[in-house]
Amino acid sequence: MLWQTKNRLFDCTSHGVVMGILNLTLDSFSDGGRFFNPDAAVEHALRMESEGAEIIDIGGESTRPGAEPVSEAEELARVIPVIERLAGRLKAVISIDTSKSAVARAAVAAGAGIINDVTALLGDPEMPRVAAESGAGVVLMHMQGTPQTMQAAPQYEDVVAEVRDFFRQTAALALRSGIDPLRIAFDPGIGFGKTVEHNVMLLRQMEALRLPEMPDRPMVLGVSRKTFLGKLLNDMALEQRFWPTVALTSLGRELGAVVFRVHDVKANAEALRMTEAILNS
C-alpha cells in the first residue's frame, strides 16, 4: 500500500504512519492558542517528529463544530511562515490542512508535500487543479455539512455506504483533474457530521469503505481527543481522552487504517509499533 507525496513515498503495507497535529489557531477544540506563536509552533513540530511523527499536519483554520472561517489572508499569515521555517529542518513530510486553493498552493511552494482537505476538493473550485499541479499527496475527507452546521442533526440511511459513495465521487473528480491515484488517501471524517453511532459504525466497518476499483488507497483515521470518546465513556473531560485515543490507534491499525492523525504523538506511535510487531510477526 503506497502513498506518494510530493517529497516522499510512504510504504504503508506493514508500517503505519503517525501524522502529528499542529494547530496554528486560537479556537481549535483541544489546543487552541497553545501553538499560535510561531516559535512555539516550530518547537512543537520538532518535538512531534522526535517522538515518531512522520507527517506534521499544519492548519491555520479551526474545523471544530461551530468554528467560524478565517480569511484567506489570515490563514496564509498563520501557516506560511511556520512552513518556511520547518521545511529545511524536518525530515517529516509537512501537510497543509486547508480547503482554500490559494493556501494550498502557497504551502506547497513553501515546502508542504500533502494537501489535507476536509472538503475533499469540493470547497474551492480551484482546488482540484491546484492539487493536481502541485504534485502533492491529497487526503480526501468526508464531512456532512460544514463545520458550522455538521453536528446540528447528522442523518444517514447507511453511513458506511454513503461515505464509500462519497469517496467514489471525489476520487473520480481527483482523477479527472489529473491527480495520480497513487497520491490519493481517504479519511472517513470521524466526528465531521456524524453521531456517536455513525462514528462507531465507520470504525467497525473501515474495510467496507474501500473502493473496489481503488482497494489499495491508504485510510486516514483522525479520532484524537474527539468528543465522541467522552460520550462513549460517559466522561466529557478532555484530559480523559488521551488513552482512548491510543486504544483506537491500535485497534484502527488492525481494522485497516494506516495513517493516524493525533495530538499526542509518542504514546500513539508506540501503540502503533507494538500493534504492528504483533500483526507482522
Secondary structure, DSSP 8 states (H G I E B T S, - for coil): -EEE-SS-EEE-SS--EEEEEEE--S--TTTTTTT-SHHHHHHHHHHHHHTT-SEEEEESS--STT-----HHHHHHHHHHHHHHHHTT-SSEEEEE-S-HHHHHHHHHHT--EEEETTTT-SSTTHHHHHHHHT-EEEEE--SS-TTTTTSS---SSHHHHHHHHHHHHHHHHHHTT--GGGEEEE--TTSS--HHHHHHHHHTGGGGSBTTBTT--BEE--TT-HHHHHHHT---GGGGHHHHHHHHHHHHHHT--EEEES-HHHHHHHHHHHHHHHT-
